[in-house]
Amino acid sequence: MTHQFHRAFHAAANNEGGILNIGPAAISIDNANLRAFVDAVEAVEAIRREADDESSSFPVADAALLDGTDWGPVAYVPERDSYNVRYRGVCWEASAAVVVAAAAEVKAYLGDITKTE
């Protein structure tokens, strides 16, 4: 479970990715897949903001965002306020708050390394 001191992303020393810890999974991941993760979560969150509050649909990130990456579908599950994600063929579910926070951490990391390049 996350708490106020939990970090969802730990960068590798060489800025070539790191360890992404979302829910029950901690995965070693490169920068291209990190960018795809952020894009997918932001797309799903945009769909959620535009959707009717009573909607029971499962917003899914556009597959084109994930083409050429190791990600499979990234979808929000409204009944459990969670995300269902698939990475390198392994599927798991994590709290929406954890996934959104992880995407924000990764986005900040990617912004920082872009500034130093």
Residue pairs with C-beta under 8 A, 6 or more apart in sequence:
2 8
2 95
2 97
2 98
2 101
7 21
7 105
8 20
8 21
8 22
8 98
8 101
8 102
8 105
8 106
9 18
9 19
9 20
9 21
9 34
9 102
9 105
9 106
9 109
10 18
10 19
10 21
11 17
11 18
11 109
12 18
12 19
15 31
15 113
15 116
16 30
16 31
17 28
17 29
17 30
17 31
17 33
17 34
18 28
18 29
18 34
18 109
19 26
19 27
19 28
19 29
20 26
20 27
20 29
20 34
20 37
20 102
20 106
21 27
21 102
22 83
22 85
22 94
22 98
22 99
22 102
23 92
23 93
23 94
23 95
23 98
23 99
24 92
24 94
25 87
25 90
25 92
25 94
27 87
27 88
29 37
29 70
29 87
31 110
31 113
32 69
33 69
33 70
33 71
33 87
34 106
34 109
34 110
35 110
36 65
36 66
36 69
36 71
37 71
37 74
37 102
37 103
37 106
38 103
38 106
38 107
38 110
39 61
39 65
40 61
40 65
40 66
40 71
40 74
41 61
41 74
41 83
41 99
41 100
41 102
41 103
42 103
43 61
43 62
43 65
44 59
44 60
44 61
44 74
44 75
44 76
44 83
45 100
47 59
47 76
48 59
48 76
51 57
51 59
55 78
56 78
56 79
57 78
58 75
58 76
58 77
58 78
58 84
59 75
59 76
60 73
60 74
60 75
60 76
61 73
61 74
61 75
63 73
66 72
66 73
66 74
70 87
70 88
71 85
71 86
71 87
72 85
72 86
72 87
72 89
72 91
73 84
73 85
73 86
74 83
74 84
74 85
74 86
75 83
75 84
75 85
76 82
76 83
76 84
76 96
77 83
77 84
77 93
80 93
81 95
81 96
81 97
82 93
82 94
82 95
82 96
82 99
83 93
83 94
83 95
83 96
83 99
84 91
84 92
84 93
85 91
85 92
85 93
85 94
85 99
